[in-house]
């Protein structure tokens, strides 16, 4: 489905090697599930696993000058393909976050599986890839407060140079 949508786009494309990153790594998936079980011990672990929204994820990339149009184009194409938007977070508009991009969650109506679609520019995709190790440290249950702070500081530094593309701030979260 993502490749069919990719061929229809005039404002962007699937990010290079997006399929290499489409599935969350098993260790990170287990760690995320373990935290959810700890937070909600009375809930069936299978239900909790089904709530991990970024277990499957794809990334679309757009030139800065058509970023806003590209985001709406992908959202429209996903809806036309039968997927339902569950959530959209606009980190471009969130001054408290160093991460820049839009992460959206979609539901496949035929399987009820949740998946994530990230939307980036070349610069924000590069920063995301460069700061991935820091993200993992920040999210890890085993990281110390000092390790998390150092990782946040480095992540902030990496994203600091990412320019805000046209139309990004005005895209509403959902």
C-alpha positions as CSV (number, residue, x, y, z in Angstrom):
1,X,0.0,0.0,0.0
2,X,2.8,2.5,0.8
3,X,4.5,1.8,-2.5
4,X,1.2,2.4,-4.4
5,X,0.7,5.7,-2.5
6,X,4.3,6.6,-3.2
7,X,3.7,6.3,-7.0
8,X,0.7,8.6,-6.8
9,X,2.5,11.5,-5.0
10,X,3.6,14.6,-6.8
11,X,5.0,16.4,-3.8
12,X,7.2,13.7,-2.1
13,X,8.2,10.1,-1.8
14,X,8.9,7.3,0.6
15,X,12.2,7.9,2.3
16,X,15.2,5.9,1.1
17,X,15.5,2.6,3.0
18,X,12.2,3.2,4.8
19,X,11.5,-0.6,4.7
20,X,14.7,-1.2,6.6
21,X,13.2,0.8,9.4
22,X,9.6,-0.3,9.0
23,X,9.6,-2.8,11.9
24,X,10.6,-1.8,15.4
25,X,13.5,-3.8,16.6
26,X,12.6,-6.8,18.8
27,X,14.5,-5.6,21.8
28,X,13.0,-2.1,21.7
29,X,9.5,-3.6,21.1
30,X,9.9,-5.9,24.1
31,X,11.2,-3.1,26.3
32,X,8.2,-0.9,25.3
33,X,5.8,-3.7,26.0
34,X,7.4,-4.4,29.3
35,X,6.9,-0.8,30.3
36,X,3.2,-1.0,29.3
37,X,2.8,-4.2,31.3
38,X,4.3,-2.5,34.3
39,X,2.0,0.5,33.9
40,X,-1.1,-1.7,33.3
41,X,-0.5,-5.1,34.9
42,X,-4.2,-6.1,34.7
43,X,-4.4,-5.7,30.9
44,X,-3.8,-8.7,28.6
45,X,-0.3,-8.3,27.1
46,X,-1.7,-9.1,23.7
47,X,-4.0,-6.0,23.9
48,X,-1.1,-3.9,25.1
49,X,1.1,-5.1,22.2
50,X,-1.6,-4.1,19.8
51,X,-1.4,-0.6,21.1
52,X,2.3,-0.1,20.2
53,X,1.7,2.4,17.5
54,X,5.1,2.5,16.0
55,X,5.8,-1.2,15.8
56,X,5.3,-0.7,12.1
57,X,6.3,2.6,10.6
58,X,6.9,4.2,7.3
59,X,8.5,7.6,6.4
60,X,7.6,10.0,3.6
61,X,9.9,12.8,2.7
62,X,9.1,16.2,1.0
63,X,11.1,19.2,-0.2
64,X,10.9,22.1,2.2
65,X,8.9,24.3,-0.3
66,X,6.0,21.8,-0.7
67,X,6.1,20.2,2.8
68,X,2.7,21.3,4.0
69,X,1.0,20.3,0.7
70,X,2.9,17.0,0.8
71,X,1.7,16.1,4.3
72,X,-1.9,16.7,3.3
73,X,-1.4,14.8,0.0
74,X,-0.1,11.7,1.9
75,X,-2.9,11.9,4.5
76,X,-5.5,12.1,1.7
77,X,-3.9,9.2,-0.1
78,X,-3.8,7.0,3.0
79,X,-7.5,7.8,3.6
80,X,-8.4,7.0,0.0
81,X,-6.5,3.7,0.4
82,X,-8.9,2.8,3.2
83,X,-6.8,3.6,6.3
84,X,-8.2,5.7,9.1
85,X,-6.2,8.4,10.9
86,X,-6.0,7.8,14.6
87,X,-3.6,10.6,15.5
88,X,-1.3,13.2,14.1
89,X,1.4,15.0,16.1
90,X,3.0,18.1,14.7
91,X,6.4,18.4,16.4
92,X,7.3,21.4,14.2
93,X,4.7,23.4,16.1
94,X,5.8,22.1,19.6
95,X,8.5,24.5,20.9
96,X,9.2,22.1,23.8
97,X,10.5,19.4,21.5
98,X,13.8,19.3,19.7
99,X,12.5,16.5,17.3
100,X,11.1,18.0,14.1
101,X,8.6,16.2,11.9
102,X,5.1,15.0,11.9
103,X,4.2,11.5,13.2
104,X,0.8,10.1,12.4
105,X,-0.9,6.9,13.5
106,X,-3.2,5.1,11.2
107,X,-5.5,2.0,11.5
108,X,-5.8,-0.6,8.9
109,X,-9.5,-1.3,8.9
110,X,-9.2,-4.8,7.6
111,X,-6.8,-6.0,10.4
112,X,-7.3,-3.3,13.0
113,X,-3.5,-3.0,13.1
114,X,-2.0,0.4,14.1
115,X,0.9,1.8,12.2
116,X,2.9,5.0,12.1
117,X,3.6,7.3,9.2
118,X,6.3,9.9,9.7
119,X,6.6,12.9,7.5
120,X,10.0,14.6,7.1
121,X,12.1,17.0,5.0
122,X,15.6,15.9,4.0
123,X,17.1,17.7,6.9
124,X,14.7,16.4,9.5
125,X,15.0,12.8,8.2
126,X,18.8,13.1,8.4
127,X,18.6,14.5,12.0
128,X,16.2,11.8,13.0
129,X,18.6,9.1,11.7
130,X,21.6,10.8,13.3
131,X,19.8,11.1,16.7
132,X,18.2,7.7,16.8
133,X,20.7,6.3,19.4
134,X,19.9,9.3,21.6
135,X,16.2,8.6,21.2
136,X,16.8,5.0,22.3
137,X,18.7,6.1,25.4
138,X,16.0,8.6,26.3
139,X,13.3,6.0,26.0
140,X,15.1,3.1,27.6
141,X,14.0,1.9,31.0
142,X,17.6,1.1,31.9
143,X,19.1,4.6,31.2
144,X,20.1,6.7,34.1
145,X,18.9,10.3,34.5
146,X,22.4,11.5,33.6
147,X,22.4,9.4,30.4
148,X,19.0,10.6,29.4
149,X,20.0,14.3,29.9
150,X,23.2,13.9,27.9
151,X,21.2,12.2,25.1
152,X,18.5,14.9,25.1
153,X,21.2,17.6,24.9
154,X,22.9,15.9,21.9
155,X,19.5,15.3,20.3
156,X,18.7,19.0,20.8
157,X,22.0,19.9,19.2
158,X,21.4,17.7,16.2
159,X,17.9,19.1,15.5
160,X,18.8,22.7,16.2
161,X,19.9,23.3,12.6
162,X,16.8,21.8,11.0
163,X,14.9,24.6,9.2
164,X,11.1,24.7,9.5
165,X,9.6,24.1,6.1
166,X,6.8,25.9,4.4
167,X,3.4,25.3,5.9
168,X,4.7,23.0,8.7
169,X,3.6,25.1,11.7
170,X,0.0,25.4,10.4
171,X,-0.7,21.6,10.1
172,X,-3.0,20.8,12.9
173,X,-2.4,17.9,15.3
174,X,-5.3,15.4,15.3
